[in-house]
Amino acid sequence: MRELLQIIGCAALVGALTIAVDSGVWLTFVMMALYASLLALAWNMLGGYGGQFSFGHALFFGTGAYVQAIAQVNFELNPWLALVLAVLAAAGVGLFVGALTFRYGLKGSYFALVTLAFAEVFRVLAVSFGFTGGGVGLMLPLRESFANMQFGSRKGSIALVLGFVVAAMLVTAWLRHSRFGAQLQAVRDNEDAARAIGVDPWRVKLGAIVLSGGFMGAGGAFYVQVFQYIDPAIAFGPSSSVEALVAAIVGGMGTLWGPVLGAVVLHLLAELTRNLFGSLPGLNMVIYGAVLVLIVMFLPRGLAGIGQSVRDVWRGRRD
Amino acid sequence: MTEPLLSLRGLSIAFGGLRAVQDVGLDVMPGSLTALIGPNGAGKTTLFALMSGFLRPDAGTVRFDGRDITGQAPHLNARAGMTRTFQIVQPFASQTVRENIAVGAHLHEPGRAAALVAAAAVAQRVGLSPQLDKPAGDLTVAGRKRLELARALATQPKLLLLDEVLAGLNPQEIGEMIPVVRGIAASGITVLMIEHVMQAVMNLAEHVWVLAQGQLIAAGTPAEVTSDPAVIEAYLGHGAAARLKEHAR
């Protein structure tokens, strides 16, 4: 209940700020931070709550993005309908990959490598087929209207992605307070112990990858609607995979607010380093990397777990 | 005559050249409190893994509650009413004691609130009530053993397989745990336990099986098996029974 109020409260705050403020820089920042939050929240459902570290979430991102684009370009479908298909397709790919990998009990680094490989396979396929536009990619025609999910202003896009983020957070909150979520976390913490008390690890992991894939697919569809262009490297390349997992890990895996916190902080950091060191190209990435290393080293629970980490250090010093 | 709740016939498994369990057959009667003992490496835990579905036997059958469940996955066995605990305790460390037990309660209880209430009731039975909201990772060894027991109990089993719930406890903790196990059996749950602590076995079990080098070498009441020469030799080495007899004279 408290978590529900927090989510609604924060969403209302972001909504109000979006309506009130008219700065382009600010609106772009809010949109991109929300978009990164969505990816991180999606990754967190499987990685944070299920303990299955995917290194290839671009697989779902790209599936969502391509279905969203292809449905409109090749089949003249309405984008809202395409969105439904995109989410379903990404969830379906999750079902397929999950059924294969979890059937054979792949975990840890093996699971990470297989997801990476699948994303790469899809990238190669996207280059080779005609209906994906091949290496050139697909461009959405510009037709600004609400019915076309092209809002002509950042504010409309923010409303859309905010809706996705709220939905992802509600699902996360459900994971924290439901039988399915309890079983998923039990499997994450100790698969054998979970099996002994009646949890079917295959089924719960499959559920998690379907949810996670679906939301990641929504992220891909959103990307296409905003930037109106997709190609194989953007869709299935490592950047969206990394963006999703880094934000979730930095913010705090297996927490409600961690992925959002991580996404916002990382975007702030990226903006800051770009502004401060923009004259020395590349230096901003060095600093960005160094900060990441520091966070991982000194805040193993992520930003959302700062309090707990500090308490641990304090307790360790006392003992 | 009543049907046995669990019935093993000709159960065998080998790991490479090591025949860990060979041709084991036994019947566990409903409502009984029995024990499986044997020297280290006798194959007791492997036998538990075969019963509960963590391992698939090379040969032989497992029947539970009138059905053949040989090689059936552990979660299905738990659903059918057979739950095992682990010798090396396996808490869900990031969750509280209450949440840990609730995972077991969820087997038959879809609602979160009801499962948490059930968890508190089970904690009461094993004496974990004061620790309900502690992270499971912070429990002492004795606390973790209780948690292991509580999680299994929460699944409302017909048969509970306890793998050394007393190992690693000090004498006082053992003294506190024995009534808990007896209470569980008294509530109508059939209990089969692997145990090294002979004080507990003598105290609790009505019937004992002795496993050595993968084979059953003796069965009977605790008093019978502990005076069985084959059992003494299995524990103390060849010729030990004769020397002990000599000594007693």
Boltz contact constraints between the chains, C-beta under 6 A:
constraints:
  - contact:
      token1: [A, 177]
      token2: [B, 112]
      max_distance: 6.0
  - contact:
      token1: [A, 178]
      token2: [B, 112]
      max_distance: 6.0
  - contact:
      token1: [A, 179]
      token2: [B, 106]
      max_distance: 6.0
  - contact:
      token1: [A, 179]
      token2: [B, 110]
      max_distance: 6.0
  - contact:
      token1: [A, 182]
      token2: [B, 103]
      max_distance: 6.0
  - contact:
      token1: [A, 182]
      token2: [B, 106]
      max_distance: 6.0
  - contact:
      token1: [A, 186]
      token2: [B, 92]
      max_distance: 6.0
  - contact:
      token1: [A, 186]
      token2: [B, 103]
      max_distance: 6.0
  - contact:
      token1: [A, 189]
      token2: [B, 92]
      max_distance: 6.0
  - contact:
      token1: [A, 189]
      token2: [B, 93]
      max_distance: 6.0
  - contact:
      token1: [A, 189]
      token2: [B, 94]
      max_distance: 6.0
  - contact:
      token1: [A, 190]
      token2: [B, 90]
      max_distance: 6.0
  - contact:
      token1: [A, 190]
      token2: [B, 92]
      max_distance: 6.0
  - contact:
      token1: [A, 193]
      token2: [B, 90]
      max_distance: 6.0
  - contact:
      token1: [A, 195]
      token2: [B, 74]
      max_distance: 6.0
  - contact:
      token1: [A, 195]
      token2: [B, 75]
      max_distance: 6.0
  - contact:
      token1: [A, 196]
      token2: [B, 74]
      max_distance: 6.0
  - contact:
      token1: [A, 196]
      token2: [B, 84]
      max_distance: 6.0
  - contact:
      token1: [A, 197]
      token2: [B, 78]
      max_distance: 6.0
  - contact:
      token1: [A, 197]
      token2: [B, 104]
      max_distance: 6.0
  - contact:
      token1: [A, 197]
      token2: [B, 151]
      max_distance: 6.0
  - contact:
      token1: [A, 197]
      token2: [B, 155]
      max_distance: 6.0
  - contact:
      token1: [A, 198]
      token2: [B, 75]
      max_distance: 6.0
  - contact:
      token1: [A, 198]
      token2: [B, 78]
      max_distance: 6.0
  - contact:
      token1: [A, 198]
      token2: [B, 79]
      max_distance: 6.0
  - contact:
      token1: [A, 198]
      token2: [B, 107]
      max_distance: 6.0
  - contact:
      token1: [A, 198]
      token2: [B, 155]
      max_distance: 6.0
  - contact:
      token1: [A, 199]
      token2: [B, 75]
      max_distance: 6.0
  - contact:
      token1: [A, 200]
      token2: [B, 75]
      max_distance: 6.0
